[in-house]
Amino acid sequence: MSHLRWLIVIICCLLFSLLPVAQATEQTITFCVEDTEFPPFNYFQRENGKKGTSTGYDIDLLNRVFSVSDFKHQVIALPWRRCLKDVKEGTIDAAMSASLNPERSRDFLSSAAYYHLTPSYFFLKFSFPDGVRVHNLSDLRQYGTICGIKGFNYQNFGITKNETIYEIRDLAHLPEMLQRGRCQFFLARKETLSGTLAINSEYELSKLLRGIRVPGTQAEPFHMLISHQSKYKHQIKALFDSKVASLRADGELQRMLEYQLDLLDKIKPSP
């Protein structure tokens, strides 16, 4: 009997000694998103008119990917340039909702594309009632100043590094810039602008704007950008790409996107 008791004690000690090891295998990885919001992909919940926690398609997708993995994950909202800088330096593991250009392809490990957007330019209807005639984005300059968000990538719109646009910090400045004539045109992805205007209560502005696809452009793929410095980079990419492919095949990616679009539509005032 004494031998049996000692055997039980030894087994219990071994089991308890393994618990910290098991807990240590669950590591936390960090993702960042743009703090000026990019709905329906990432934006802040509104609670009594105040910004709350991050929500959106990106957050839903990360939950689906990593809730069944060995990783815990967290999402933080940062200015976009700071987000990319921290990912490049390895203090954050990855950034969500990023388009690619040669510099980003060099500096980051990118996931497979998990959605596509339409590069477009917008203007006030009453400023150009007959529209504008352009064959490429550079032709817009004959009509006025082109504006965009500081730090955003517009190379897929046809803007080269040698061309400059008037940069504003975030969309909240757009109405004033348009009304004062500082900007005649604004670059945006068609699918995100209506939601961005809605969450910023710019309902009247949305009625005044006309949006046109940039001539000669294709649907623009968006990716997760993963830090080359992250020790989990290969696991993150493999898990994310595999889950995205599975969700796409099941039609679940589209349903997740439609769910977020419905939520944004509900915050618009009734006509």
C-alpha positions in Angstrom: 0.0 0.0 0.0 2.8 2.4 0.9 4.4 1.8 -2.5 1.0 2.7 -4.2 0.8 5.9 -2.2 4.3 6.9 -3.3 3.5 6.1 -6.9 0.4 8.3 -6.7 2.4 11.2 -5.1 5.1 10.9 -7.8 2.5 10.9 -10.6 0.7 14.0 -9.1 4.0 15.8 -8.8 4.8 15.1 -12.4 1.4 16.3 -13.6 1.6 19.6 -11.6 5.2 20.2 -12.9 3.8 20.0 -16.4 1.1 22.6 -15.9 3.3 25.7 -16.2 4.8 24.2 -19.4 1.3 23.8 -20.9 0.3 27.3 -20.0 3.5 28.7 -21.4 2.7 27.2 -24.9 -0.2 29.7 -25.2 1.5 32.8 -26.5 0.0 36.3 -27.1 0.3 37.8 -30.5 -0.6 41.5 -31.3 -2.2 43.0 -34.3 -2.7 46.7 -35.1 -5.4 48.5 -37.2 -5.8 52.1 -38.4 -7.1 54.3 -35.6 -8.9 56.7 -38.0 -11.1 53.7 -38.9 -11.6 51.7 -42.1 -15.2 50.4 -42.0 -16.5 47.8 -42.4 -13.1 46.2 -41.8 -12.1 47.9 -38.6 -13.8 50.7 -36.7 -14.8 51.6 -33.2 -18.1 50.7 -31.6 -20.1 53.7 -30.6 -21.4 53.8 -27.0 -23.5 56.9 -26.2 -21.8 58.7 -29.0 -18.3 57.8 -27.7 -15.8 55.5 -29.3 -15.5 52.1 -27.6 -13.6 48.9 -28.5 -12.5 48.0 -32.0 -14.9 45.9 -34.1 -15.4 45.0 -37.8 -14.6 42.3 -40.3 -10.9 42.2 -39.4 -11.7 41.6 -35.7 -14.3 39.0 -36.5 -11.9 37.2 -38.8 -9.0 37.2 -36.3 -11.4 35.7 -33.7 -12.3 33.0 -36.1 -8.7 32.2 -37.0 -7.0 32.3 -33.6 -9.8 31.2 -31.2 -9.0 27.6 -32.1 -5.2 28.0 -32.1 -2.4 27.9 -29.5 -2.3 31.7 -29.5 -4.1 34.4 -27.6 -4.4 37.5 -29.7 -5.1 41.2 -29.1 -5.9 44.1 -31.4 -4.8 47.7 -30.9 -5.7 50.8 -32.9 -2.8 53.1 -33.8 -2.0 55.9 -36.4 -1.3 54.0 -39.6 2.3 55.0 -39.9 3.0 54.1 -36.3 1.2 50.7 -36.9 3.4 49.9 -39.8 6.6 51.1 -38.0 5.9 48.9 -35.0 5.2 45.9 -37.2 8.4 46.5 -39.2 10.4 46.7 -35.9 8.8 43.7 -34.4 7.1 45.2 -31.4 3.7 44.2 -33.0 3.3 41.0 -34.9 1.1 42.1 -37.8 -1.1 44.8 -39.3 -4.5 44.2 -40.8 -6.1 45.6 -44.0 -3.0 46.7 -45.9 -2.6 47.1 -49.6 0.8 46.2 -51.2 3.5 48.2 -52.9 7.1 47.2 -53.6 8.3 48.7 -50.3 5.8 46.9 -48.2 6.4 43.6 -50.1 10.1 44.0 -49.1 9.6 45.1 -45.5 6.8 42.6 -44.5 5.7 39.0 -45.0 2.2 39.3 -46.5 -0.7 37.0 -46.1 -2.9 35.9 -49.0 -5.4 38.6 -50.0 -8.6 38.3 -48.0 -10.7 40.9 -49.7 -10.6 43.4 -52.6 -11.6 47.0 -52.9 -12.2 49.4 -55.8 -9.8 52.4 -56.2 -12.0 55.5 -56.8 -12.0 59.2 -56.8 -14.8 61.4 -55.3 -16.0 64.9 -55.9 -18.9 67.2 -55.1 -21.6 66.8 -57.7 -22.4 70.5 -57.9 -18.7 71.4 -58.5 -18.7 69.3 -61.7 -22.3 68.8 -62.8 -21.2 67.3 -66.1 -18.5 65.2 -64.5 -14.9 65.1 -65.6 -13.2 63.5 -68.6 -10.1 61.6 -67.6 -8.1 58.6 -69.0 -5.9 58.2 -65.9 -5.7 59.7 -62.5 -3.1 62.3 -63.5 -5.7 63.9 -65.8 -7.6 65.0 -62.7 -4.9 67.6 -62.0 -6.2 69.8 -64.8 -9.5 70.1 -62.9 -8.1 70.7 -59.4 -6.3 69.4 -56.3 -6.3 65.7 -55.4 -6.4 64.8 -51.7 -5.9 61.7 -49.7 -5.2 60.5 -46.2 -1.7 60.9 -44.9 0.3 57.6 -44.8 -2.2 55.7 -47.0 -0.9 53.8 -50.1 -2.3 55.1 -53.4 0.1 53.5 -55.8 -2.6 51.1 -56.9 -4.6 54.1 -57.9 -1.9 55.1 -60.3 -0.1 57.6 -58.1 3.6 57.2 -58.3 6.2 58.2 -55.8 7.1 61.2 -58.0 3.6 62.5 -57.9 2.3 64.3 -54.8 -1.2 64.7 -53.5 -2.5 67.0 -50.8 -2.5 65.0 -47.6 -5.1 65.3 -44.8 -4.8 63.6 -41.4 -8.2 61.8 -41.5 -11.6 61.9 -43.1 -13.1 64.2 -40.5 -11.2 67.1 -42.3 -12.6 66.2 -45.7 -15.9 68.2 -45.6 -14.1 71.4 -44.7 -11.4 70.8 -47.4 -14.0 70.2 -50.1 -16.2 73.1 -49.1 -13.3 75.6 -48.9 -12.0 74.4 -52.3 -8.7 73.1 -50.9 -9.5 69.7 -52.4 -11.6 69.2 -55.6 -11.0 65.4 -55.5 -10.6 62.8 -52.8 -9.1 59.3 -53.2 -10.8 56.5 -51.4 -11.8 52.8 -51.8 -15.4 52.8 -52.9 -16.5 50.1 -50.5 -15.2 51.8 -47.4 -16.2 55.5 -47.9 -19.9 55.2 -47.3 -19.4 53.4 -44.0 -16.7 55.9 -42.9 -19.1 58.8 -43.6 -21.8 57.0 -41.7 -19.9 56.4 -38.5 -18.7 60.1 -38.6 -22.3 61.3 -39.0 -21.5 62.9 -42.4 -24.9 61.9 -43.9 -25.4 65.1 -45.9 -21.9 64.9 -47.4 -22.6 61.4 -48.6 -25.5 62.7 -50.7 -23.4 65.4 -52.3 -20.5 63.2 -53.4 -20.1 61.3 -56.6 -17.6 58.4 -56.8 -16.0 57.0 -60.0 -13.6 54.1 -60.4 -10.1 55.2 -61.3 -9.6 54.4 -65.0 -7.4 51.5 -65.8 -7.3 50.1 -62.3 -8.2 46.6 -61.1 -9.9 45.5 -57.8 -7.2 46.1 -55.2 -6.2 43.2 -52.9 -5.8 43.7 -49.2 -3.6 41.6 -46.9 -2.3 41.1 -43.4 1.3 42.4 -43.1 3.4 40.2 -40.8 6.6 41.3 -39.2 9.8 39.6 -40.3 10.9 40.1 -36.7 8.0 38.1 -35.2 9.1 34.6 -34.0 5.6 33.4 -34.9 5.5 34.8 -38.4 5.3 31.5 -40.2 2.7 30.1 -37.9 0.6 33.3 -38.2 0.7 33.2 -42.0 0.0 29.5 -42.2 -3.0 29.7 -39.8 -4.4 32.8 -41.4 -4.1 31.7 -45.0 -5.5 28.3 -44.3 -8.5 29.6 -42.4 -9.3 32.3 -45.0 -9.2 29.7 -47.8 -11.6 27.5 -45.8 -14.0 30.3 -45.0 -14.0 31.6 -48.6 -14.8 28.1 -49.9 -17.7 27.8 -47.5 -19.1 31.2 -48.4 -18.5 32.3 -44.8 -16.2 35.2 -45.7 -18.9 36.9 -47.7 -21.5 36.3 -45.0 -19.1 37.9 -42.4 -18.7 40.9 -44.6 -22.4 41.3 -45.3 -23.1 41.1 -41.5 -20.8 44.1 -40.9 -22.3 46.0 -43.9 -25.7 45.5 -42.3 -24.6 46.9 -39.0 -23.2 50.0 -40.7 -26.4 50.5 -42.6 -28.4 50.4 -39.4 -26.6 53.5 -38.0 -27.7 55.7 -40.9 -30.7 57.9 -40.2 -34.0 56.9 -41.7 -34.9 58.9 -44.8 
